[in-house]
């Protein structure tokens, strides 16, 4: 039974430096018995890699706002 869970939020759904680092962190946490949950901004390659690792993922709906001075 996993006692510790960590949630991550990723606005990127592609595989790049930041998402590769996230996957490495998740792999290391899993070795230590810590479960990761990832909230993503959109579907994409990151979600597929997370599913391969059996990491729960949730797609967030969010809005972008333009700020005018």
ChimeraX attribute file (.defattr): number of C-alpha atoms within 10 A of each C-alpha:
attribute: neighborCount
match mode: 1-to-1
recipient: residues
	/A:1	6
	/A:2	9
	/A:3	7
	/A:4	11
	/A:5	12
	/A:6	11
	/A:7	11
	/A:8	12
	/A:9	15
	/A:10	17
	/A:11	12
	/A:12	16
	/A:13	16
	/A:14	16
	/A:15	15
	/A:16	11
	/A:17	8
	/A:18	12
	/A:19	18
	/A:20	14
	/A:21	12
	/A:22	18
	/A:23	16
	/A:24	12
	/A:25	12
	/A:26	22
	/A:27	16
	/A:28	12
	/A:29	16
	/A:30	16
	/A:31	9
	/A:32	11
	/A:33	13
	/A:34	16
	/A:35	20
	/A:36	20
	/A:37	17
	/A:38	21
	/A:39	17
	/A:40	20
	/A:41	16
	/A:42	18
	/A:43	15
	/A:44	13
	/A:45	14
	/A:46	23
	/A:47	22
	/A:48	14
	/A:49	15
	/A:50	18
	/A:51	12
	/A:52	9
	/A:53	13
	/A:54	12
	/A:55	18
	/A:56	14
	/A:57	20
	/A:58	15
	/A:59	14
	/A:60	15
	/A:61	9
	/A:62	9
	/A:63	6
	/A:64	5
	/A:65	6
	/A:66	6
	/A:67	5
	/A:68	4
	/A:69	3
